[in-house]
Amino acid sequence: MSLLKPAYYRLPANFCYGPRFAPTLKLLEESQRWDEDRLIEYQISKLQVMLRHCAKHVPYYRRIFREAGFDPGSFRRLSDLRALPLLDKETIRSRPEDFLADNIGRRQMIYFTTGGTMGQPLGLYNLKPNVGLEKAFIYTLWARVGFRHSDRRAILRGSAVKNRPRWKYEPSERAFVFSNFHMTSENVAQYARVIREKKLPYLHAYPSAVIDFARLLKEPDVEPLNFKAILAASENIYPGQREFIESFFGTRFFSW
């Protein structure tokens, strides 16, 4: 697989990202033109399916629905969810098995963690086919700033690249990944040289990583970088951060 991976991910995105990618991309493009009533109607219909699934197959929700007297079959509006208690991270950590649906095999699942910016990462499961679904959501948002599936980008978010240069090309992302855990002045200068040599038009990063990157780039011998846009993810944006990043790089800063 390691030998085939680069060739495989040069194929069209519709092929690489599985059967859910193309129909989800089409739905998202169409739904941007829906009015509010139609959006809410669609949300409710999808929530009804999810709630019925949880009541039937997920131990935690079976118990919570029973204790709250909540009937998924009678769910009609978002305000009906107020009958349910809020879920917190500690509840998930204390009994993770209770959140796994009993009709889904482990081979269908992918384990991942949050970034751990609050001190302790939270472990969660996703479904393998949902990788393509998530890509469709992300690409739909990025299309608003001119990003295309074939565009390459620099990634600076949550990856501890273990090789000596602290960066690598990742075929599945069609991107160059730089380690935000090794951002010394020397390494950042090298990152900047690679980004410039590869002519990478977009930077995809955590907001906090972009700020650290910018501060280390202030060294007088590092030539400024020019991106079409900076695509931020996974963290909140705090007062002053957007202004600092846009001023330093001279480009727009987008986040979701």
C-alpha positions in Angstrom: 0.0 0.0 0.0 2.8 2.4 0.8 4.1 2.0 -2.8 0.6 2.3 -4.4 -0.7 5.2 -2.2 0.9 8.1 -4.2 -0.5 6.7 -7.5 -3.9 5.9 -6.0 -4.4 9.4 -4.7 -3.6 11.0 -8.1 -6.9 9.5 -9.3 -10.0 11.7 -9.3 -11.4 12.7 -5.9 -14.7 11.0 -6.7 -12.9 7.7 -6.9 -10.4 8.1 -4.0 -12.8 9.2 -1.3 -15.4 6.5 -1.7 -19.0 6.3 -2.7 -20.3 8.9 -0.2 -18.1 11.7 -1.5 -19.8 12.6 -4.8 -23.5 12.5 -3.7 -22.7 14.5 -0.5 -20.8 17.1 -2.6 -23.8 17.4 -4.9 -26.3 17.7 -1.9 -24.1 20.4 -0.3 -23.9 22.4 -3.5 -27.7 22.2 -4.1 -28.6 22.9 -0.4 -26.7 26.2 -0.4 -29.7 27.6 -2.4 -32.4 26.2 -0.1 -34.5 28.5 1.9 -34.6 28.3 5.7 -37.8 26.2 5.9 -36.4 23.6 3.6 -33.1 23.4 5.5 -35.0 22.9 8.8 -37.2 20.2 7.2 -34.1 18.4 6.0 -32.4 18.7 9.4 -35.5 17.3 11.2 -35.8 14.3 8.8 -32.1 13.4 9.3 -32.4 13.8 13.1 -35.4 11.5 13.2 -33.4 8.8 11.5 -30.5 9.3 13.9 -32.6 9.3 17.0 -34.4 6.1 16.0 -31.1 4.5 15.4 -29.7 5.6 18.8 -32.8 4.3 20.6 -32.5 0.9 19.0 -28.7 0.3 18.9 -26.8 2.6 21.3 -26.8 1.5 25.0 -26.2 5.0 26.4 -29.1 6.6 24.5 -31.4 3.7 25.2 -31.0 4.4 28.9 -31.1 8.2 28.6 -34.2 8.2 26.5 -35.9 5.9 28.9 -35.0 7.9 32.0 -36.0 11.2 30.3 -39.3 9.8 28.9 -38.1 10.8 25.5 -39.8 9.1 22.5 -37.8 9.4 19.2 -40.9 8.5 17.3 -42.6 11.7 18.4 -39.7 14.0 17.6 -40.9 16.9 15.4 -38.9 20.0 16.2 -35.4 20.9 17.6 -36.8 22.2 20.8 -37.9 18.6 21.6 -34.3 17.8 22.4 -34.4 20.0 25.5 -35.8 16.9 27.3 -32.4 15.3 27.1 -29.5 16.0 29.4 -26.3 17.6 27.9 -23.5 15.3 27.2 -20.0 16.0 28.5 -16.5 14.6 27.8 -16.2 12.9 31.2 -19.3 10.8 30.6 -17.9 9.6 27.3 -14.5 8.8 28.9 -16.1 6.9 31.8 -18.0 4.4 29.6 -16.9 4.6 25.9 -18.4 1.2 25.0 -21.9 2.5 25.8 -21.7 4.9 22.9 -20.9 2.3 20.2 -23.8 1.0 18.2 -24.3 -2.7 18.5 -25.1 -3.1 14.8 -21.8 -1.7 13.5 -18.7 -3.9 13.4 -15.3 -2.7 14.7 -13.8 -3.2 11.2 -16.1 -0.4 9.9 -14.8 2.0 12.6 -11.8 4.4 12.7 -10.5 5.6 16.0 -9.2 9.1 16.3 -8.7 11.8 19.0 -9.4 15.5 19.4 -6.4 17.9 19.4 -6.2 17.9 23.2 -5.9 21.7 23.4 -7.7 21.7 26.7 -5.1 19.3 28.2 -6.5 15.8 27.5 -7.5 14.5 24.1 -10.9 12.8 23.7 -11.0 9.5 21.9 -13.9 8.9 19.4 -14.9 6.6 16.6 -15.9 7.5 13.1 -17.1 5.2 10.2 -14.6 4.5 7.4 -17.1 5.6 4.6 -17.5 9.0 6.5 -14.0 10.0 5.5 -15.4 10.8 2.0 -18.4 12.6 3.5 -16.2 14.8 5.6 -14.1 15.6 2.6 -17.2 16.8 0.7 -18.1 19.2 3.5 -14.6 20.6 3.7 -14.2 21.0 -0.1 -17.6 22.7 -0.3 -16.4 25.3 2.2 -13.0 25.8 0.6 -14.5 26.2 -2.9 -15.8 29.6 -1.6 -12.2 30.8 -1.6 -11.3 29.3 -4.9 -9.9 26.0 -3.7 -10.1 23.0 -6.1 -9.7 19.3 -5.3 -6.5 19.2 -7.3 -4.9 22.1 -5.5 -2.0 21.3 -3.2 -1.6 22.9 0.2 0.6 23.1 3.3 -0.8 21.5 6.5 0.3 22.7 10.0 -2.1 21.0 12.4 -1.6 18.2 14.9 1.0 16.2 13.1 4.3 15.2 14.7 6.3 14.4 11.6 9.0 12.1 12.9 11.6 12.3 10.1 14.6 14.7 10.4 13.3 17.5 8.1 10.0 17.4 10.1 7.9 17.6 6.9 6.6 15.1 4.4 4.2 14.8 1.4 1.0 13.0 2.3 -0.7 11.6 -0.8 -4.1 11.0 0.8 -4.3 14.7 1.5 -2.6 15.8 -1.6 -0.7 18.1 0.7 2.7 18.7 2.4 2.5 18.1 6.1 4.7 20.1 8.5 5.2 19.3 12.2 3.7 21.9 14.5 5.4 20.1 17.4 8.9 21.0 16.2 8.6 24.7 15.3 12.0 26.1 16.0 13.3 29.1 14.1 15.5 26.8 12.1 12.7 24.3 11.2 10.2 27.1 10.4 12.7 28.7 8.0 13.0 25.3 6.3 9.2 25.0 6.2 9.1 28.4 4.5 11.7 27.4 1.9 9.7 24.2 1.0 6.4 26.1 0.8 8.0 28.6 -1.5 9.8 26.0 -3.7 6.6 23.9 -4.0 4.5 27.0 -4.7 1.8 25.9 -2.2 -1.1 28.3 -2.6 -3.0 27.4 0.6 -2.1 27.0 4.3 -4.4 24.6 6.3 -3.7 24.9 10.0 -4.8 25.3 13.6 -5.1 29.1 14.4 -2.6 28.7 17.2 -0.1 27.0 14.9 -0.5 29.8 12.3 0.3 32.4 15.0 3.4 30.5 16.2 4.5 30.0 12.6 4.1 33.8 11.9 6.0 34.8 15.0 9.0 32.6 14.1 8.9 33.8 10.5 9.6 37.3 11.8 13.3 36.6 11.6 14.9 39.2 9.2 16.4 36.6 6.8 13.1 34.7 6.0 11.4 36.0 2.9 7.6 36.6 3.4 5.2 33.9 2.2 2.2 34.5 -0.1 -0.9 32.4 0.2 -4.2 32.7 -1.7 -5.9 32.0 1.6 -5.3 30.5 5.1 -7.8 27.7 5.9 -8.1 27.4 9.7 -9.7 24.5 11.6 -10.4 22.8 14.9 -10.0 25.7 17.3 -11.8 28.9 18.2 -10.7 32.2 16.9 -10.1 34.8 19.6 -10.0 38.6 19.5 -7.0 39.9 17.7 -5.9 36.6 16.1 -7.6 37.1 12.8 -6.3 40.6 12.5 -2.7 39.6 13.3 -2.7 36.7 10.9 -4.3 38.6 8.0 -1.9 41.5 8.6 1.2 39.4 8.7 0.5 37.2 5.7 -1.4 39.8 3.7 -4.3 37.4 2.8 -7.7 36.3 4.0 -8.1 34.0 7.0 -11.0 31.6 6.9 -12.2 29.2 9.6 -14.9 26.6 10.3 
